[in-house]
Amino acid sequence: MNKKQKNKKNILFRYELVIAAMLLFAILIITELVRTTVVLADEWNKRAEEMVKAEIPIVPQRGNIYADNGTILAADITFYDACIDFKAEGMKVKALLDTLPALCDSLAHFRPGKSADEWSARIKDELKTRKNRAFRLFEKITDNDVKRLRTFPFLSLPRNKSGFYTTSIKVRTKPYGTMAARSIGNVAEREDREIHGRSGLEMALDSFLYGQAGVAENVQVTTGMARMVKKPAVPGYNITTTINVTLQDIVEQELEKMCVESNAEWGTCVLMEVATGEIKAISNLEWSEKRQKYVEGINHAVLGYEPGSTIKPISMMVALEDGLVSDIDAPIVTGSQVMYEGRPIKDPHGGAALSPRQIIETSSNIGMSKIITSGFSKDKGFAAEPGRFRDRLEEMGFFEPYNTGISGEQVPQMRRLGNTKADRVALTRMCYGYTSLIPPLRTLAMYNAIANDGKYVRPHLVKKFSREGEPDSIVGVTYIRRQVCDSVNAAKLRICLHDVVWGSHGTARNFVQDPDVEIAGKTGTCYTTENGKYTNIRRVSFCGFFPYKNPKYSCIVVMLRPNRGAAASSGVVLRNIAHKMYANGLLGSNGRSEKVENPAPATIYGSLDAENQSQLARDLNIKGARSFATPGKVKTGGVPNVRGLNIREAIAILERAGLRVKLSGSGYVASQSIAPGSSFKRGEEIVLSLQH
């Protein structure tokens, strides 16, 4: 065999191997094809159908949260990140370089912070490598911002030529920032990647706000794959709250102001409409060491705390309803200290004998204890049946859930008492504010009932549900009890609470009186506990309503560890809120709600100077006005009487007498912390409460 024949034979052998391999491969393909299309046809058809028609969830549009006038408090807003893809295939690099100065100048003016030269350097660096497919120009910009960017040089070109594109993200936004932020709440992503409420209204009403998820599926069409909506998503409800933006702003400002002045650890305030139970404002502030300022804290308004003396009017309500007290002016023997079951009850405000009216006015622990313990007994003696007191509160609806819409709402914790010695002692403490945990909102609701002729309306934060602009349901006035107490007894309690502020011995008389708004309410002080023992740290409160003659609003303020008493801290917050509301015309033309047919001659608070007083009367056209006259004489060496004077005159008189003067408020002297004529030590501090 010659060389030529041998080469031909080798070539044919190689061809045969290639053909054999190809035939084998073809046989394998045909075999697998038959296996797939015939043997396993059903299984593969099922898998293909599953892949084509795989269900894809459609996230619903979350509902908005509104204030009572329709102002948005929380909403989903779409933001965009603006980027350039430097690896875009059709990117016009020459066009970019030609327009770069103009583009960089536009970018620098769009959002200050980076100069045109800095933009130019960054973009040129990216062009050198062209590695970045997501060169971010700006983060979290609005749709209008994106439209504006698309008018800039080079960025106005189509995406395949400029590489300019945006990515979107939905962010739950509060346009008013921290205003009522704790009550509105926050949202967060769960493990299933769905966004749901985490706190506040966002969590409490999440099922309404979230809506119902929809379903889409991929289907094959002649041109490829398309997404078909199988079940459309149902948007969430929009929720209109009872929050009034103006009142919320007033409440937050006054609470923060007092927290700063008194160096309190935290403070909470709730303002409610008497007739409807609508919560018009709610604020929770606490000191942040990290941020070195007061920030929105946990919702103390719905958490249980020992209330202190703000419980006394509620205890007195029970006494009036059960006939333990009928005449609020009838005296009861009290004293400054009494032993009960071997335990002393001390009374820093007490006297030899006090009427029920005076017991509330002076905040007498002994007086309140005697009424309750002597009343709840089998023989009406001093050996009490303690459990009945809690039973009566339960019958009044005191422990029923309010379902306000506020997340984390707690019910009062007041243990059931037997008739042991320890239980009888516990009752004495319980009726004046210890051994029980009561959320401030609960106390407020009962005071609101007193202001509302005994009608116990349910506090609520939600006013209306709507979807796509159409109202679905309106939350009206509901009652925990149509009458928690008789209207006559409610009137008696209002008198008692009025005396706390306006009585000659009222615990709030020096700080809560306002010349324009007649306020009624009660102070409360309670020492906190740690490891089961009471500390010297005070939690103070004031709860009340205004205007007195025709109550429109009720309010409670609670503060932890302020550097002053209940009336001077919590009480002043409430007073300032009421005064601002009056000044802004939110209480009508007359905050005192009095119709005076023949008004008495006006008293001018102005100056010791008779000429100044006469000038003031002429300027204000006050006919028959009585001047304040010279302050009454006091015993030699006693504290001068400076009430009614202007600041300059008052300070001069007191400093000459040897007192250090501290001012609270603005205007003329309405009250002084040390009574006129009292003895004092040189250098002692006196606080003057000023009012216009």
For each residue, the residues with C-beta under 8 A, 3 or more apart:
1: 5 6 9
2: 5 6
3: 6 7
4: 7 8
5: 1 2 8 9
6: 1 2 3 9 10
7: 3 4 10 11
8: 4 5 11 12
9: 1 5 6 12 13
10: 6 7 13 14
11: 7 8 14 15
12: 8 9 15 16
13: 9 10 16 17
14: 10 11 17 18
15: 11 12 18 19
16: 12 13 19 20
17: 13 14 20 21
18: 14 15 21 22
19: 15 16 22 23
20: 16 17 23 24
21: 17 18 24 25
22: 18 19 25 26
23: 19 20 26 27
24: 20 21 27 28
25: 21 22 28 29
26: 22 23 29 30
27: 23 24 30 31
28: 24 25 31 32
29: 25 26 32 33
30: 26 27 33 34
31: 27 28 34 35
32: 28 29 35 36
33: 29 30 36 37
34: 30 31 37 38 39
35: 31 32 38 39 40
36: 32 33 39 40 41 44
37: 33 34 41 44
38: 34 35 41
39: 34 35 36
40: 35 36 43 44
41: 36 37 38 44 45
42: 45 46
43: 40 46 47
44: 36 37 40 41 47 48
45: 41 42 48 49
46: 42 43 49 50
47: 43 44 50 51
48: 44 45 51 52
49: 45 46 52 53
50: 46 47 53 54
51: 47 48 54 218
52: 48 49 217 218 219 220 225
53: 49 50 217 218 219
54: 50 51 217 218
55: 215 216 217 230
56: 215 216 217 218 227
57: 213 214 215 216
58: 213 214 215 216 229 231 232 233
59: 194 195 213 233
60: 210 211 212 213 214 233 234 235 236
61: 76 211 233 235 236
62: 76 172 187 195 209 210 211 235 236
63: 208 209 210 211 235 236 237 238 239 467
64: 72 74 75 76 238 239
65: 72 73 74 75 184 201 202 209 238 239 241
66: 70 71 72 73 238 239 240 241
67: 70 71 72 73 240 241 243 244 245 248
68: 240 241 242 243 244 278 280 463
69: 244 245
70: 66 67 240
71: 66 67 176 245
72: 64 65 66 67 75 175
73: 65 66 67 174 175 176 179 180 184 241 243
74: 64 65 172 173 174 184 185 202
75: 64 65 72 172 173 175
76: 61 62 64 170 171 172 173
77: 142 170 171 173
78: 143 168 169 170 171
79: 140 141 142 168 169 170 171
80: 140 141 142 143 145 146 166 167 168 169
81: 136 138 139 140 141 166 167 169
82: 136 137 138 141 145 146 149 164 166
83: 134 135 136 137 164 165 166 167
84: 126 135 137 162 163 164 165
85: 88 91 133 134 135 163 164 165
86: 91 126 127 130 131 132 133 135 163
87: 91 130 131 132 133 163
88: 85 91 159 160 161 162 163
89: 160
90: 160 161
91: 85 86 87 88 96 160 161 162 163
92: 95 96 154 157 161 162
93: 96 97 127
94: 97 98
95: 92 98 99 154 157 161
96: 91 92 93 99 100 103 123 127 154 162
97: 93 94 100 127
98: 94 95
99: 95 96 102 103 153 154
100: 96 97 103 104 120 123 124 154
101: 104 105 116 120
102: 99 105 106 153
103: 96 99 100 106 107 119 123 152 153 154 155
104: 100 101 107 108 116 117 119 120 123
105: 101 102 108 109 116
106: 102 103 109 110 152 153
107: 103 104 110 111 114 116 119 137 152
108: 104 105 112 114 115 116 118 119
109: 105 106 112
110: 106 107 138 145 148 149 152
111: 107 114 138
112: 108 109
113:
114: 107 108 111 118 119
115: 108 118 119
116: 101 104 105 107 108 119 120
117: 104 120 121
118: 108 114 115 121 122
119: 103 104 107 108 114 115 116 122 123
120: 100 101 104 116 117 123 124
121: 117 118 124 125
122: 118 119 125 126
123: 96 100 103 104 119 120 126 127 135
124: 100 120 121 127 128
125: 121 122 128 129
126: 84 86 122 123 129 130 132 135
127: 86 93 96 97 123 124 130
128: 124 125
129: 125 126 132
130: 86 87 126 127
131: 86 87
132: 86 87 126 129 135
133: 85 86 87
134: 83 85
135: 83 84 85 86 123 126 132
136: 81 82 83 139
137: 82 83 84 107 149
138: 81 82 110 111 141 145 149
139: 81 136
140: 79 80 81 169 171
141: 79 80 81 82 138 145 146 149
142: 77 79 80 145 146
143: 78 80 146 147
144: 147 148
145: 80 82 110 138 141 142 148 149
146: 80 82 141 142 143 149 150 166
147: 143 144 150 151
148: 110 144 145 151 152
149: 82 110 137 138 141 145 146 152 155 164
150: 146 147 155 156 164
151: 147 148 155 156
152: 103 106 107 110 148 149 155 156
153: 99 102 103 106 156
154: 92 95 96 99 100 103 157 162 164
155: 103 149 150 151 152 162 164
156: 150 151 152 153 162
157: 92 95 154 161 162 164
158: 161 162
159: 88 162 163 164 165
160: 88 89 90 91 163
161: 88 90 91 92 95 157 158
162: 84 88 91 92 96 154 155 156 157 158 159
163: 84 85 86 87 88 91 159 160
164: 82 83 84 85 149 150 154 155 157 159
165: 83 84 85 159
166: 80 81 82 83 146
167: 80 81 83
168: 78 79 80
169: 78 79 80 81 140
170: 76 77 78 79 195
171: 76 77 78 79 140
172: 62 74 75 76 186 187 195 202
173: 74 75 76 77
174: 73 74 177 178 179 181 184
175: 72 73 75
176: 71 73 179 180 245
177: 174 181
178: 174 181 295 296
179: 73 174 176 245 248 249 252
180: 73 176 183 184 243 248 281 282 283
181: 174 177 178 184 200 296
182: 185 199 200 282 284 296 297 298 299
183: 180 200 201 243 282 284 299 406 461
184: 65 73 74 174 180 181 200 201 202 241
185: 74 182 197 198 199 200 201 202 203 204 407
186: 172 197 198 199 200 202
187: 62 172 195 196 197 198 202
188: 195 196 198
189: 193 194 195
190: 193 194 195 196
191:
192:
193: 189 190
194: 59 189 190 210 213
195: 59 62 170 172 187 188 189 190
196: 187 188 190 203 206 210
197: 185 186 187 200 201 202 203 204 205 206 209 210 407
198: 185 186 187 188 202 203
199: 182 185 186 202 203 407 408
200: 181 182 183 184 185 186 197 203 204 299 406 407
201: 65 183 184 185 197 204 205 239 241 405 406 407 461 462
202: 65 74 172 184 185 186 187 197 198 199 205 206 209
203: 185 196 197 198 199 200 206 407
204: 185 197 200 201 405 406 407
205: 197 201 202 208 209 239 405 462
206: 196 197 202 203 209 210
207: 210
208: 63 205 236 237 239 465
209: 62 63 65 197 202 205 206 236 237 239
210: 60 62 63 194 196 197 206 207 236
211: 60 61 62 63 233 234 235 236 237
212: 60 233 234
213: 57 58 59 60 194 233
214: 57 58 60 229 230 231 232 233 234
215: 55 56 57 58 229 230 231
216: 55 56 57 58 227 228 229 230
217: 52 53 54 55 56 227 228 230
218: 51 52 53 54 56 225 226 227 228
219: 52 53 225 226 227 228
220: 52 224 225 226
221: 224 225 226
222:
223:
224: 220 221
225: 52 218 219 220 221
226: 218 219 220 221
227: 56 216 217 218 219
228: 216 217 218 219
229: 58 214 215 216 232
230: 55 214 215 216 217
231: 58 214 215
232: 58 214 229
233: 58 59 60 61 211 212 213 214
234: 60 211 212 214
235: 60 61 62 63 211 467 468
236: 60 61 62 63 208 209 210 211 467
237: 63 208 209 211 465 466 467 472
238: 63 64 65 66 465 466 467
239: 63 64 65 66 201 205 208 209 462 464 465
240: 66 67 68 70 462 463 464 465 466
241: 65 66 67 68 73 184 201 405 461 462 463
242: 68 273 278 279 280 460 461 462 463
243: 67 68 73 180 183 247 248 279 280 281 282 461
244: 67 68 69 247 248 280 281
245: 67 69 71 176 179 248 249
246: 249 250 584 586
247: 243 244 250 251 271 280 281 581 586
248: 67 179 180 243 244 245 251 252 280 281 282 283
249: 179 245 246 252 253
250: 246 247 253 254 281 577 580 581 584
251: 247 248 254 255 269 271 281 282 283 577
252: 179 248 249 255 256 281 283 285
253: 249 250 256 257
254: 250 251 257 258 269 573 576 577 580
255: 251 252 258 259 267 268 269 283 285 557 573
256: 252 253 259 260 285 294
257: 253 254 260 261 576
258: 254 255 261 262 264 267 559 562 569 570 572 573 576
259: 255 256 262 263 264 266 267 285 287 294 559 562
260: 256 257 263 294
261: 257 258
262: 258 259 559 562 563 564 569
263: 259 260 561 562 563
264: 258 259 267 287 559 560 561 562 563 569
265: 286 287 560 561
266: 259 284 285 286 287 297 300 559 560
267: 255 258 259 264 283 284 285 286 557 558 559 560 562 570 573
268: 255 282 283 284 285 299 300 301 440 557 558 559
269: 251 254 255 281 282 283 301 555 556 557 558 573 574 577
270: 279 281 282 301 440 441 444 555 556
271: 247 251 279 280 281 282 553 554 555 577
272: 277 278 279 280 444 445 448 459 553 554 555
273: 242 276 277 278 280 552 553
274: 448 451 452 545 551 552 553 554
275: 452 457 477 552
276: 273 457 477
277: 272 273 445 448 457 458 459 460 477 478
278: 68 242 272 273 460 463
279: 242 243 270 271 272 282 404 459 460 461
280: 68 242 243 244 247 248 271 272 273 553
281: 180 243 244 247 248 250 251 252 269 270 271
282: 180 182 183 243 248 251 268 269 270 271 279 299 301 406 461
283: 180 248 251 252 255 267 268 269 296
284: 182 183 266 267 268 296 297 298 299 300 301
285: 252 255 256 259 266 267 268 294 295 296 297
286: 265 266 267 294 295 297 298
287: 259 264 265 266 293 294
288: 291 292 293 294 295
289: 292
290:
291: 288 295
292: 288 289
293: 287 288
294: 256 259 260 285 286 287 288
295: 178 285 286 288 291
296: 178 181 182 283 284 285
297: 182 266 284 285 286 300
298: 182 284 286 303 408
299: 182 183 200 268 282 284 302 303 406 407 408
300: 266 268 284 297 303 305 440 558
301: 268 269 270 282 284 406 439 440 441 556 558
302: 299 404 406 408 409 410 439 440 441
303: 298 299 300 408 410 439
304: 410 412 413 437 438 439
305: 300 437 438 439 440 526 539 558
306: 433 434 435 436 437 438 526 528 529 539
307: 310 311 433 436 438 440 443 524 526 541
308: 311 432 433 434 524 525 526 539 540 541 566
309: 312 363 365 432 433 507 522 523 524 525
310: 307 313 433 443 522 523 524 541 542 543 556
311: 307 308 314 315 431 432 433 436 438 443 524
312: 309 315 316 359 360 363 368 431 432 433 522
313: 310 316 317 360 446 447 450 493 496 497 522
314: 311 317 318 393 398 443 446
315: 311 312 318 319 368 371 372 389 431 432
316: 312 313 319 320 325 356 359 360 368 371 493 496
317: 313 314 320 321 396 446 450 484 485 489 493
318: 314 315 321 322 324 372 389 392 393 396
319: 315 316 322 324 325 356 371 372 375
320: 316 317 323 324 325 326 485 486 489 492 493
321: 317 318 392 485 486 489
322: 318 319 375 392
323: 320 326
324: 318 319 320 371 372 374 375
325: 316 319 320 328 330 356 371
326: 320 323 330
327: 330 355 356
328: 325 355 356 357 492 495 496
329: 355 356 357
330: 325 326 327 355 356
331: 353 354 355
332: 353 354 355 356 359 367 370 371
333: 352 353 370
334: 338 347 350 351 352 353 354 359 364 366 367 370
335: 338 347 350 351 352 366
336: 346 347 348 350 351 366
337: 344 345 346 347 366
338: 334 335 344 345 347 366 369 370
339: 342 343 344 345
340: 343 344 345 369 373 382 424 425 428
341: 421 424 425
342: 339 421
343: 339 340 425 428
344: 337 338 339 340
345: 337 338 339 340 365 366 369 428
346: 336 337 365 366
347: 334 335 336 337 338 350 364 365 366 367
348: 336
349: 362 363 364 365 505 507
350: 334 335 336 347 354 362 364 365 366 367
351: 334 335 336 354 358 362 364
352: 333 334 335
353: 331 332 333 334
354: 331 332 334 350 351 358 359 362 364 367
355: 327 328 329 330 331 332 358 359
356: 316 319 325 327 328 329 330 332 359 360 367 371 496
357: 328 329 360 361 495 496 499
358: 351 354 355 361 362 364 367 499 505
359: 312 316 332 334 354 355 356 362 363 364 367 368 371
360: 312 313 316 356 357 363 493 496 497 499 500 522
361: 357 358 496 499 500 503 505 506 507
362: 349 350 351 354 358 359 505 506 507
363: 309 312 349 359 360 500 507 522 523
364: 334 347 349 350 351 354 358 359 367 368
365: 309 345 346 347 349 350 368 369 432
366: 334 335 336 337 338 345 346 347 350 369 370
367: 332 334 347 350 354 356 358 359 364 370 371
368: 312 315 316 359 364 365 371 372 431 432
369: 338 340 345 365 366 372 373 428 431 432
370: 332 333 334 338 366 367 373 374
371: 315 316 319 324 325 332 356 359 367 368 374 375 431
372: 315 318 319 324 368 369 375 376 384 389 427 428 431
373: 340 369 370 376 377 382 384 424 427 428 431
374: 324 370 371 377 380 381 382 384
375: 319 322 324 371 372 380 384
376: 372 373 384 385 386 388 389 427
377: 373 374 380 381 382 383 384 385
378: 383 385
379: 383
380: 374 375 377
381: 374 377
382: 340 373 374 377
383: 377 378 379 424
384: 372 373 374 375 376 377 419 424 427
385: 376 377 378 388 419
386: 376 389 390 417 418 419 423 424 426 427 430
387: 390 391 416 417 418 419 423
388: 376 385 391 392
389: 315 318 372 376 386 392 393 417 427 430 431
390: 386 387 393 394 414 415 416 417 430
391: 387 388 394 395
392: 318 321 322 388 389 395 396
393: 314 318 389 390 396 398 399 414
394: 390 391 397 398 399
395: 391 392
396: 317 318 392 393 456 481 484 485
397: 394 400 456 480 481 484
398: 314 393 394 412 442 446
399: 393 394 411 412 414
400: 397 411 480
401: 409 411
402: 409 441 442 445 458 459 460 480
403: 409 458 460
404: 279 302 409 441 458 459 460 461
405: 201 204 205 241 460 461 462
406: 183 200 201 204 282 299 301 302 409 441 461
407: 185 197 199 200 201 203 204 299
408: 199 298 299 302 303
409: 302 401 402 403 404 406 439 441
410: 302 303 304 413 437 439
411: 399 400 401 439 442
412: 304 398 399 436 437 438 439 442
413: 304 410 436 437 438
414: 390 393 399 430 435 436 437 438
415: 390 426 435 436
416: 387 390
417: 386 387 389 390 423 424 426 427 430
418: 386 387 423
419: 384 385 386 387 423 424
420: 423 424
421: 341 342 424 425
422: 425 426
423: 386 387 417 418 419 420 426 427
424: 340 341 373 383 384 386 417 419 420 421 427 428
425: 340 341 343 421 422 428 429
426: 386 415 417 422 423 429 430 435
427: 372 373 376 384 386 389 417 423 424 430 431
428: 340 343 345 369 372 373 424 425 431 432
429: 425 426 432 433 434 435
430: 386 389 390 414 417 426 427 434 435 436
431: 311 312 315 368 369 371 372 373 389 427 428
432: 308 309 311 312 315 365 368 369 428 429
433: 306 307 308 309 310 311 312 429 436 524 526
434: 306 308 429 430 526
435: 306 414 415 426 429 430
436: 306 307 311 412 413 414 415 430 433
437: 304 305 306 410 412 413 414
438: 304 305 306 307 311 412 413 414 442 443
439: 301 302 303 304 305 409 410 411 412 442 443
440: 268 270 300 301 302 305 307 443 444 541 543 556 558
441: 270 301 302 402 404 406 409 444 445 459 556
442: 398 402 411 412 438 439 445 446
443: 307 310 311 314 438 439 440 446 447 541 543 556
444: 270 272 440 441 447 448 459 543 554 555 556
445: 272 277 402 441 442 448 449 456 457 458 459 480
446: 313 314 317 398 442 443 449 450 456 484
447: 313 443 444 450 451 497 521 522 543 544 545 554 556
448: 272 274 277 444 445 451 452 457 459 545 554
449: 445 446 452 454 455 456 457 484 485 490
450: 313 317 446 447 454 485 490 493 494 497 545
451: 274 447 448 490 494 520 545 551 554
452: 274 275 448 449 455 456 457 490 551
453: 487 490 491
454: 449 450 483 484 485 486 487 489 490
455: 449 452 479 482 483 484
456: 396 397 445 446 449 452 479 480 481 482 483 484
457: 275 276 277 445 448 449 452 477 478 479 480
458: 277 402 403 404 445 477 478 479 480
459: 272 277 279 402 404 441 444 445 448
460: 242 277 278 279 402 403 404 405 463 475 478
461: 183 201 241 242 243 279 282 404 405 406
462: 201 205 239 240 241 242 405 465 475
463: 68 240 241 242 278 460 474 475
464: 239 240 471 473 474 475
465: 208 237 238 239 240 462 471 472 473 474 475
466: 237 238 240 469 470 471 472
467: 63 235 236 237 238 470 472
468: 235
469: 466
470: 466 467
471: 464 465 466 474
472: 237 465 466 467
473: 464 465
474: 463 464 465 471
475: 460 462 463 464 465
476:
477: 275 276 277 457 458
478: 277 457 458 460
479: 455 456 457 458 482
480: 397 400 402 445 456 457 458 484
481: 396 397 456 484
482: 455 456 479
483: 454 455 456 486 487
484: 317 396 397 446 449 454 455 456 480 481
485: 317 320 321 396 449 450 454 489 490 493
486: 320 321 454 483 489 490
487: 453 454 483 490 491
488: 491 492
489: 317 320 321 454 485 486 492 493
490: 449 450 451 452 453 454 485 486 487 493 494
491: 453 487 488 494 495
492: 320 328 488 489 495 496
493: 313 316 317 320 360 450 485 489 490 496 497
494: 450 451 490 491 497 498 520 548
495: 328 357 491 492 498 499
496: 313 316 328 356 357 360 361 492 493 499 500
497: 313 360 447 450 493 494 500 501 520 521 522 544 545
498: 494 495 501 502 503 518 520 548
499: 357 358 360 361 495 496 502 503 506
500: 360 361 363 496 497 503 506 507 508 509 520 521 522 523
501: 497 498 506 508 509 512 513 519 520 521 544
502: 498 499 506 509 513 518 520
503: 361 498 499 500 506 509
504: 509
505: 349 358 361 362 509
506: 361 362 499 500 501 502 503 509
507: 309 349 361 362 363 500 523 566 567
508: 500 501 511 512 513 521 522 523 542 566 567 571
509: 500 501 502 503 504 505 506 512 513 671
510: 513 567 568 671 672 673 689
511: 508 567 568 571 572 575 664 671 689
512: 501 508 509 519 521 542 544 567 571 572 574 575
513: 501 502 508 509 510 519 575 670 671 691
514: 517 518 519 575 578 579 582 591 691
515: 670 691 692
516: 579 582 583 591 592
517: 514 546 547 575 578 579 581 582 587 591 592
518: 498 502 514 546 547 548 549 591 592 593 594
519: 501 512 513 514 544 545 546 547 548 574 575 578
520: 451 494 497 498 500 501 502 544 545 546 548 551
521: 447 497 500 501 508 512 542 543 544 545 571 574
522: 309 310 312 313 360 363 447 497 500 508 542 543 544
523: 309 310 363 500 507 508 540 541 542 565 566 567 570 571
524: 307 308 309 310 311 433 540 541 542 543 566
525: 308 309 538 539 540 541 565 566
526: 305 306 307 308 433 434 538 539 540
527: 534 535 536 537 538 539
528: 306 534 535 537 538 539 560
529: 306 532 533 534 535
530: 533 535
531:
532: 529
533: 529 530
534: 527 528 529
535: 527 528 529 530
536: 527
537: 527 528 560 561
538: 525 526 527 528 560 561 562
539: 305 306 308 525 526 527 528 558 559 560 561
540: 308 523 524 525 526 558 559 562 565 566 569 570
541: 307 308 310 440 443 523 524 525 556 557 558 559 566 570
542: 310 508 512 521 522 523 524 556 557 566 567 570 571 573 574
543: 310 440 443 444 447 521 522 524 554 555 556 557
544: 447 497 501 512 519 520 521 522 554 555 556 574
545: 274 447 448 450 451 497 519 520 521 548 551 553 554 555
546: 517 518 519 520 551 552 553 555 578 587 591
547: 517 518 519 550 551 552 587 590 591 592 593
548: 494 498 518 519 520 545 551 592 593
549: 518 592 593 594
550: 547 593
551: 274 451 452 520 545 546 547 548 554
552: 273 274 275 546 547 587
553: 271 272 273 274 280 545 546 578 581 587
554: 271 272 274 444 447 448 451 543 544 545 551
555: 269 270 271 272 444 543 544 545 546 574 577 578
556: 269 270 301 310 440 441 443 444 447 541 542 543 544 574
557: 255 267 268 269 541 542 543 569 570 571 573 574
558: 267 268 269 300 301 305 440 539 540 541 570
559: 258 259 262 264 266 267 268 539 540 541 562 569 570 573
560: 264 265 266 267 528 537 538 539
561: 263 264 265 537 538 539
562: 258 259 262 263 264 267 538 540 559 569 570
563: 262 263 264
564: 262 568 569
565: 523 525 540 568 569
566: 308 507 508 523 524 525 540 541 542 569 570 571
567: 507 508 510 511 512 523 542 570 571 572
568: 510 511 564 565 571 572 664 687
569: 258 262 264 540 557 559 562 564 565 566 572 573
570: 258 267 523 540 541 542 557 558 559 562 566 567 573 574
571: 508 511 512 521 523 542 557 566 567 568 574 575
572: 258 511 512 567 568 569 575 576 664
573: 254 255 258 267 269 542 557 559 569 570 576 577
574: 269 512 519 521 542 544 555 556 557 570 571 577 578
575: 511 512 513 514 517 519 571 572 578 579
576: 254 257 258 572 573 579 580
577: 250 251 254 269 271 555 573 574 580 581
578: 514 517 519 546 553 555 574 575 581 582 587 591
579: 514 516 517 575 576 582 583
580: 250 254 576 577 583 584
581: 247 250 517 553 577 578 584 586 587 591
582: 514 516 517 578 579 585 586 587 591
583: 516 579 580
584: 246 250 580 581
585: 582 588 589
586: 246 247 581 582
587: 517 546 547 552 553 578 581 582 590 591
588: 585 591 593
589: 585
590: 547 587 593 594
591: 514 516 517 518 546 547 578 581 582 587 588
592: 516 517 518 547 548 549
593: 518 547 548 549 550 588 590
594: 518 549 590
595:
596: 599
597:
598:
599: 596 602
600:
601: 622 623 624 625 626
602: 599 622 625 626
603: 625 626 627 628
604: 613 616 617 622 625 626 627 628
605: 628 644 668
606: 612 613 616 628 644 646 668
607: 612 613 616 645 646 649
608: 630 631 645 649
609: 612 613
610: 613 614 627
611: 614 615
612: 606 607 609 615 616
613: 604 606 607 609 610 616 617 627 628
614: 610 611 617 618 627
615: 611 612 618 619
616: 604 606 607 612 613 619 620 622
617: 604 613 614 620 622 625 627
618: 614 615 621
619: 615 616
620: 616 617
621: 618
622: 601 602 604 616 617 625
623: 601
624: 601
625: 601 602 603 604 617 622
626: 601 602 603 604
627: 603 604 610 613 614 617
628: 603 604 605 606 613 644
629:
630: 608
631: 608 640 641 642 643 644 645 676
632: 641 676
633:
634: 638 639 640 641 676 677
635: 638 677
636:
637: 679
638: 634 635 676 677 678 679 680
639: 634 654 657 659 672 674 675 676 677 678 679 680 686
640: 631 634 653 654 657 676
641: 631 632 634 672 676 677
642: 631 645 649 650 653 654 669 672 688
643: 631 669 670 671 672 676
644: 605 606 628 631 668 669
645: 607 608 631 642 649 650 653 668 669
646: 606 607 649 650 668 669
647: 650 651 663 668 669 688 690
648: 651 652
649: 607 608 642 645 646 652 653
650: 642 645 646 647 653 654 661 669 688
651: 647 648 654 655 661
652: 648 649 655 656
653: 640 642 645 649 650 656 657
654: 639 640 642 650 651 657 659 661 686 688
655: 651 652 658 659 660 661
656: 652 653
657: 639 640 653 654
658: 655 680 682 683
659: 639 654 655 674 680 682 683 684 685 686
660: 655 683 684 685 686
661: 650 651 654 655 685 686 688
662: 685 686 687 688
663: 647 687 688 690
664: 511 568 572 687 688 689 690
665: 670 689 690 691
666: 690 691 692
667: 670 690 691 692
668: 605 606 644 645 646 647 690 691 692
669: 642 643 644 645 646 647 650 672 688 689 690
670: 513 515 643 665 667 689 690 691
671: 509 510 511 513 643 688 689
672: 510 639 641 642 643 669 675 676 686 687 688 689
673: 510 686 687 688 689
674: 639 659 678 680 684 686
675: 639 672 678
676: 631 632 634 638 639 640 641 643 672
677: 634 635 638 639 641
678: 638 639 674 675
679: 637 638 639
680: 638 639 658 659 674 684 686
681: 684
682: 658 659
683: 658 659 660
684: 659 660 674 680 681
685: 659 660 661 662
686: 639 654 659 660 661 662 672 673 674 680
687: 568 662 663 664 672 673
688: 642 647 650 654 661 662 663 664 669 671 672 673
689: 510 511 664 665 669 670 671 672 673
690: 647 663 664 665 666 667 668 669 670
691: 513 514 515 665 666 667 668 670
692: 515 666 667 668
